[in-house]
Amino acid sequence: MVASRMPWLRPAPDDFRACCDAADGMGGARGAALRQLAEHELNERQLVRLARSLRAARAAAAEAPLAHFALGVVSNATTDFIVPAFEGTGVRHGFSMAVTTAPFGVTLQAALASDSSVVRANPDAILLALDYRAFFCEFNFDDKDAEAAVSGAIAYLRQLIHAFRSTTRAAILVQTVAAPPERLFGSFDRRQSGTPSWLAARFNDRLANDVVGPGVTVFDVEALAMQVGLASWYDVNQYLTARLPFAAEHVPLYSEHLLRLITAIRGRSRKVLALDLDNTLWGGVIGDDGIDGIRLGQGDPRGEAFLDFQRAARALKQRGVLLVICSKNDESVALKAIREHPEMVLRENDFSAFQINWADKATNLEILAKRLSLGLDAFVFLDDNPAERSQVRQALPQVLVPELPTDAAAYARVLMTAGLFEAVTFSDEDRGRAEQYAANDHRESLRAQSRDLGSFLRSLRMRAIFTTSGDVGWPRFAQLINKSNQFNLTTRRYTESELQFLVVDPSTLTLQMRLIDQFGDNGMICAVIAVPQAHDWVLDSWVMSCRVIGRLVEQAVLNRIVAEARRRGIRRLIGIYRPTERNGMVKDHYAKLGFTRADASAPGEERWELDVSSFAAFEVPIATQRDLMAA
């Protein structure tokens, strides 16, 4: 595998330019056509061509289904040459990127001036693309002076962040720095204070521990530079002649890693890894070769490759990714191998669901999505068979289907380097996600055994924990707001940074709900944003996890919203419903809760109203934290 390439992507079509020309003429289908083209491995020239098509589509309002995203870039080096790559790569990740750069070398001015180009663009995120040269120009091997140099660099970075946080609501992305490849002391370099490698390591450590917080995220450029090699990353000639911060050949890879991060910030990371079995989890065909004949285990290079791959998949499960099986096989034979093969790393309880039969893979993925109450855009599908990959790509474009190399020895590396499950946080809720879905299976079993819905709900012994402060749960709040498509009344999107501005506004309600029952903690399953309008609250966002539909959670949430509204002197709740292709399940949400239909204030939306003073609370079998404390 070549370090600067992206082998998990398909090679670009030979007639890529002609494909772009064809997409330009597709009218309202332009955005979807461009995204299909972007899902190939594209070089710098191809990304530039794709960016040109994107700009034309945006000018013609034909960029759907791509989501608009505004990015500001501030750097100590030349970055204009990277902008088309950002735009082209953004298409791959579902974004219509509009990028604004500050003039060359202008950093603090871009942050402090309210009329700077970056601030005026009202960006969703700002990338502080500052490399090693922005902070360290001279070397001093005195311990105190070296530490002072790092402290000065961190203070400058904090000043920039504070300035941008005071003038915008943008999420801030800050880069780690990669040391130059030259070593003053050779192998002793990292131990001697004041050397380039020591300064970079110390700066990056301080950045992670002292700077990162809500609304500020690290873009680990050092890791990227180490991946391709520092000598390759830095091109002295390109820097001296054009002030390029790194070698131009790495622009596509740099852009890909940045867009992964933006995707995660937007809460659009994938959640489910769907795995084939034969020649994916083990070598050979279980139906033909039997348990003793498949290649899996120590002492066989090919068998050890599949062990490595299973270990990588299990590590993803431990960090919150759901594992499912989607395989054409005899279910009893396949499960026998999973349960009994002595070298299997992944066992039956590591998987949240199975679809093992002879139906086509796309149909089985749709069934798995329904069982897990997740959208298909949460899924990654791995299969060694190119024909199966192609079938799923054509039938289900929402599912991410990476390429797999012919050599199984590279499977694990592709899985771990393709950025399939990029994360910006890791919480206890993430760690326990697989257990949450396993507990949901127990709930469904109990539902099937119950005589009626009421007895089932009472038997769950549900209790809710509501939070309106900004102290906990905001990464998950942002994830729910940005990822939920089905139970989402308006599909408005917010970054974590934007949510932080809302939570400190005393006139705005930002409500979270966590649901616990006899089978375990469902996690934070509901998020509501209510913004003031005279003496009313407009329900700007109301999203819920589909896992809890049918448990009267909506009624419990409305009870709490009304209680908060009365406490703050709010007269009416105004519910907004903006229909999309995905949220038809909530079209009657406000009607069921007793709201009255009113005239819409904007085209393409419905407006519903509820008088707070006349509202009678719903009786629901859900105890609240306050009820529990009183007991």
N, C-alpha and C positions, 0 to 999 in steps of 0.2 A: 504494500500500500504506500503510495507516494504521499508524504506528509502534507503537502500543500493542496492535494486534490480532495474531492468529496465523493468517494466511490459509492456512497449510499444513494446518490442521485443518478438517474439515467443519463447517458451521453446525449448531448444536444443534437437535434436533427441536422443533417448535412445542409439542408436548405433553410436554416433558421431565419435568415433575413426574409426569405419568401413567406415563411410562416407568419412572421410579424406583419408583413404587408397584407396578408390575407386576413389576419385578426383586425387590422385597422379598418377593414371594410365590413365588419360584422355588426355594425350598429350597436344596439343595446346589449348584444352578447359579447361585446369586446372584453369586458373585465374578466369574464370566465375563461375566454380563449387565451388571454394573456397569462392568467394564472397557470393554465395547463402548460404553456411554454416555459414558464418560470420554474417549473418543477423538474427541470433538467439541470445538469451541471453546465453552467455558463461561464465563459471567460469574460475578461474586462470589456472587450468590444461588443460581445453579445449583450451584456448587461446594459451598456450604453444604448444599444438599439432598442432593447426592451423598455428602457426608461423613456425614450422618445415616444414610443407608442402609448405608454402610460399617461404621459403629459397630454397627448392629444385626446385620449379617452376622457381624462379629467376635464379638459376644456369643453368637451361635448357632453358632459354629465352622463357618460356611458361607462363608468368605472365599476358599477355594481357587478358582483357582490363584494368587491374590495372595500374595506373599511378605511375611512380617512384617518391619517395619523400625521401630525406635524412634529418634525424633529428640528431642534436647533443644535448647531455644532460650533463649539468654541475650541480653538486649538492654538498651540504655539508654532504650528507648522502649516504647510499647504494642505488643504482638505478638499478643495473644489473638485479635484480629480476623482474623489471617492463618492461624491454625491450621486452620480448616475448609478453606481453600484448599490448604494443604499436603496435607491428607488426600485431598481430591478429586483434586488433580493427581497425587498418588502413585498412585492407581488407574490413571490413564492410563499410568503407567510400570511397572505391574505390582506395586505395593507396597500392602500394608495398613499405612498409617502410623499409629503411635501417637505423639503429640506431647506432650511435657511442657515447659511454660514456667516459667522462674524468675519470681518476683514482679517487678513493674515496677521498673526501675532497679537491681535487685539483680544485680550481676555478680561481683565478687570473692568475695562471700559464698557465691554459688552454686557457685563453684569450690572454695573452701577447706573448706566444711562437708561432712563425709562424710554427713550426714543431710539435705542439701538435696534438694529435689524432683527436680532434674535428675540428681544423682548416684544417688539411690535408684532412678530409673527404669531404670538400667543401659542407657543409650542406645547404639545402634550408631554414631551420629554426634551431634556437638554443633555447632550453628550459633551462632557469636558474631556476632550481628546488631547490631554497633556502627557507628553512622554518624558523620558528621563532628562532630556535636555532642558525642559521647562523648570526643573527644580535644582539640578546639580551641574555646575560648570567647573568648579574647582575642587581639589581634594586636599583634605587636612587630616592627618592621621592621629591627631590628638583626640582622646575619647570625648572630652567635653565639647570640643568644637564640632566633632562629627555628629554628636547627638543634637547639638544646637542647629546644625544644618537641616537635619530631618524635622525638628520641631518647627523651624521656619517654613519649610515646605508644607507641612500639615496646616500651619496657621494660615498660609496663603490660600490653600485649597478651601479651608473652612470659610474664609472671607468671601471667596467666589460663590460658594454654595449659599451662604447667608444672603448675599446680594440677590442672587436669582430667586431664592425662596421669598424674598420681600417684594419682588416685582412680577413674579409669575406663579402659576400653580403647577408648573411642570415637574414631572419626576426628574431627578438628577442622576445621571450615570457618570461615574468616575472611574477612570482607568487605573489599574495597577501599572507599574512601570517595569519594563524589562531592561536589565543592565546591558551595557555594550558587551560584546563577546571578549574583548581584550581583558587580560588579567594582569594586574600590577605585581602580584605576589604569587602567581600561579595557584597551586592548590590551597595555599594559605589565605587566599584573597577574601573568602567569606568570613574568616575569623578576625581579620584586621579591620578595626573601625576606620571609617573614612574612605575605604576603597569603593569603586562603583558597585560591585556586587553586594557589599555590606550595606551601602546606602539604599540600594533598591530593596533589599530584603527587609531592612528596618522600616522604610517608608511604607511598604505594602502591609507589614504587620500593623503599623499604627493606623493605616487607612481602614483596615478591617475592624479594628477594635475601638478606635476613637472617633471615626468620622461617619461610618455607615449607620443609618437609622431609618425611621419612617420617611419614605419619599426619596431616600438616597441609596443607590444600588451600585455594587462593584461590577465593572466589566473587566474580567481577568485577562488582560492583554498579555501579561507576563506568561501565563500558561500557554496562550496561543503561540507566542514567540518561541517558547521552549519546544512546543510541538513541532514547529517547522525547522527549528535550529536558529540560534541567535545570529550566527554568521550569515545565514540566509535572510533573516528578518531585516537586519540593518544593511542597507546599501549606501555606502559612504558617498559614492559618485552622485546617486540620485538625490541625496540630501544636500550636497554642496551645490549642485546645479539647479535644483528645483525645490529645495526644502521639503522633500517628501519625507514623512515621519518613518516610513518603512518601505520596503521594496514593493514596487507596483504589482509584481506578480502575485502578491498575497492579498490584494484588495478583495477578490471574491470571497476568500475564506474569512477575512476580517469582517466583511459585511454580513456574512452568514451568521457569525457568532454574535454580532450586535443585534441582528433581527431576532435571533433566538431569545435574547434577553428581553427585548421589547415585547415579544409574544408572551413571555412569562409575566412581565409586569402587567400586561393587559388581562391576565388571568386566563389565557387561552392555551395553556400547556395541555398536552395530552395526558390521559389518566389510565388508559388500559393498553396492555400489551397482549395482543392476540397471537397465539403461536400455533403453527403447524406442528406435526409430530415427526413423521418419517423424513429423515435426512435434514431435519431442523433441530429437534431436541435430541435425536440420536441418529446414528448412521444406519442406513438400511431401511427395509420395509417390514414392519412388525408382523403384518399378515402373512408374509412369505417366509421371512427369516426366523420368526419366533423369538422368544425372550433371549434364548442363548445365542441367537445368530446376529442380533443387532450389535453395532459397534459403539460401545460406551464404556469408558473406564480406563484405569491405569494400564500401562504397558503397551498401549497401542496409540501411536500418534494421532490417528483420526479419532479414536475413542476419547482421548484426552481433550481434543478440541471441543467435542460436544460437552464434556464435563465443564470446561471453562465457560462455555456459552450458558449452561444451566446456572453456574455460579453467578454469572453476571445478571441473569434474569432474576435470580433469587435476591440479589443485592437491591435491584430495583423494587422488588416487592417489599423489602424491608424499609425502603424510604417512601412508600405510599403508593406505588404503581400497582394496579390490579392486574393479575395474570389470568388469562382465560385460554382455553384450548379451542381451536377451530380447525378440525381435521376431517378429511375423507378417510374413514376407517371403520372397522367393526368396533363398536364401543367396548364390548366386553374384553376383546383382545387387547385393545389399547390401554384400558384401565388396569388390566392385569399387569402389564409391563410397568406402568407408573407405580403401582402398589408394591410389586414384588421384585423388580430388577434390583439387585444389590448395589449397583453403582448409581442409581438415580439420585440426583441432588434434589430435584423438585418432586414433591410427593403430592398426593391428591388434595390435601388440605392447603397447599400453596396456591391453588387455583380457585378463583371466585365463581367460575362457571365453566361448563363444558358444552360444546356442540360437536359431537363425534358421530358422523353418519355419512351418507353418500350424496347428500344434497350439495349444491354449489356453495362455494365459500361466502359469496356475497349474501345469499339468503341466510346462512348461518350467522353471519356477523350482525345482520339486522335483528335476528332473534336474540342474540347476546345483548345487543344494545337495549332492547325492550326489557329483558330480564333484569338488567342492572339499572334501568331507568336513567340511562345516559344517552347523549346524542352520539351519532356516528363520528362526529368531529372530535370525540374524545379518544378514538381508537387508533392504534398503530398495529399493522398486520405484517407479520414476518413469515415468509414462506420461501423455501428454496426453489420452488418451481416457477419459472418465468411466466408460464401460461396462467397459473393461478393468480400471480401478482397482477397480470394484465387484466384478467377478468374482474378482479375486485376494483382496480383503478377505473375501469370503464363503467361498471355498475354503481359504484359508491365513491364518487370523487371526494367526498368528505373524509374518507378514511386515508390516513397517511400510510403509504406502502413503500418502504425503502427497498433499494436493491440489496441483494445479498450476493457476495462473491461466490465463485464456484468452489473455493477452498474453505472448508469449515473452520480451518485454523484462524481465519479472519473474522468469523461471526461475532465473537465477543467484542473485538475492537470496534467493529462497525456499530454494534448495539450501544457501546459506551461513548463513542465519539461523534455519533450522528446528531446529537442534541435532540433526541426524540422526546425527552421529558425534562426540558430545561426548568430549573427551579430558582426562585429568588428567596425562598424561605423554607424552613423545615420545622414542623410543629409536632406536638404529640398527636394531634388529629391526623396529620399525614401518616405518622408512624402506625396508627391504628386503623387506617382506612380499610385494609383487607378484612380485619375483624368486624368492622362495622357492616360490611356487606354480607359477611357470614351470618351475623346476627339478624340481618334483614331476612335471610332465608328462614330462620327460626320463627320470625314474626309471621311470615307468609304461611308457614305450616300451621301456626296457631290460628290464623284467620280461617283457614280451610276447615279446622275442627270446630270452630265456634258456631253456635246456632244462629246468631245475628250479629250485626255490626256493633251494636251497643255493648253487648257482653264482651266482644273481642277487644274493643277499645278500653273498657274498664279493666280487663285482665292484663293489659300492657303496663298498668300503673305508671302512666307517663307523668313527667314533671318537666317544667320549662324554666330555664334561666334566661331572663332578659337583661340586656346590657345596653345602656345609652351613653356611657362614658367612652372616652377614646383610649382607655388604658390597655384593652386586650382585644385580640381577634381581628385586627384590621387587615392583615394580609389575607385571611380567609374571607373577610367582608368584601375586599376588592375582587377576590377570585370569584365569589358568588355573583357579584354585580356584572362582571365581565364575561363569565363563562356561561351563565344560565341563558338559555334561549327559549325553553318551553314554558316554564312557569316564570315568566318575566313580562310584566305588564307594559313596559315602555321600551325595553332593550337599550336604555341609555347606559353608557359606559363611563367609568371613572378610574383614574389611576389611584394608587394608594396615597400619593401626594395630594391629589385633589380631595380625597376623602378626609384627610387631615384638616384641610381648611374648613370643611363642612362641620366636622365634629366640634370645633371650637366656637362655632357660631351658636349663641344661646337661643336664637330664634328658630333653629333648624333641628329636626329630630333625625338622629341616626340610630336606628334600633336594630339590635341583633337578638336572635333567639337561638338558644341551644336546647336540644330535646334529649332527655334521658328516659329510658324505660327499663323494664325488668331484664331485658336482654343486653343492655349496655348503653353506651353513649353514642347517639347519632351524630354528634358534633354540632357545629353551628349550621343550622339548616334554613335560616330565613334572615333576610336583610331588607330593611325599609329605610328610605330617605324621604322625609317630608319637609318641604321648603315653604317659608311664609309667603302669603299673598294677602296683604291687608290683615284682616282678622281670621283668615282661613289658613289651612295647611293644604298644599298641593302634594299629593303622593307621587313624587317625582320618580321613585323606583320602588318596586315591590317584587322581590324574587324569592323563590323557595326551591329547595331540593325536591326533585320528583320522588325521592325515596319515601317522603312522609305524606304524600297525597292520600286523601281519604281518611285522615286521622283527626279532622276538625282543627288542625293547626291554624288555618286561615282565620277561623273564628276567634281562637285564643289570641292571635296576633292583633286582630282588630280590637278586641277588648282592651289590650294594653295600649294601643295607639290612642283610643278614645280617652282612656284614663290620663295619659300624658297630655292630650289636648285640653281636657278640662282643667288640669293643673296649671296649664300655661295660658288659659283664657282664650283658647281657639274656639271659634263658633261653628265652622264647617270643615269637613274633610272633602277635598276634591280629588277624586280618583281619575287618573288618565289611563286609557287603554289605547295603545298604538298597535294595530294588527300587523303581524308579519307572517311569513310563510311557516314559521316554527311555533308561534305562541297561540295557536287557535284553541288550545286546551283551556285557556283562561279567559275566553271571550265573554263568558257569563259570570266572571269572578265577582264584579261589583254588584250585579243584580242579585246574586245569591246571598250577598252579605247585607242587603237591604238598602243599597244606594239607589238614588233616583236619577234617571237619564236626564241630562241637560244639553243645551246647545254646545257644540264643540267650539273651542277657541282657536283651533288650528286645523287645517285640512289634513285628512289621513289619521285622525284620532277621535276617540270617543271621550266624553266628559261625564262623570258621574258625581253626585253630591250626596252628602250625609250630614244631617243636623246633629251636632254633638249633644245638645241638651236633651233631645228626645230619644237618643239611642238607648236601648235596653240590652244589657250585656248578654251574650250567648252563654248558655250552660254547656260547659265542655268538661270531659273527664281528664283534664290536664291540670295538675297542681302547679302553682307558680312558686318561685323561690321564696317569695314573701309568705305564702301560705305555709310552706314547710318550716320556715323560721318561726312563725307564730305557733305552730304545733309543738 
